[in-house]
Amino acid sequence: MQPQKSKFELAVIQDLQSEGVALETDREFCLMKTKPDGYNTKKNVAIYIDGPPHEGKEERDDRIRGLLAKRHGCHVLTVKFAHDNMKERETAKQKIREFLEAFENA
């Protein structure tokens, strides 16, 4: 395993710190990533299909999806379902079709 910083990096940082430049070392940043269930490149639409396993994670999911919209300009559609049955599948497909069609003339 390589050290976090090379001797050169450490020397530069330490010199700057001794000159009064405020720099922290070993600062960690958490970067989130997300994979939508479907993505339409042409319309820049990310689609998430959320069922019961997502319960209790809505706030986190909304935050990540909001960042996706803000940072990447994606249009985000979240389709929720309660049970896996044909009626709910058809409803989900219709919601997705309608959302995508809204961008036909845009």
TAKANOR-V641322 format. One record per helix or strand. SS is the DSSP state (hx for helix, st for strand). FROM is the first residue (numbers start at 0). LEN is the number of residues. If there is no record, write none. Layout:
ss=[SS SS]
from=[FROM FROM]
len=[LEN LEN]
This chain:
ss=[hx st st hx hx st hx]
from=[6 37 44 51 57 74 85]
len=[12 3 6 3 15 6 16]
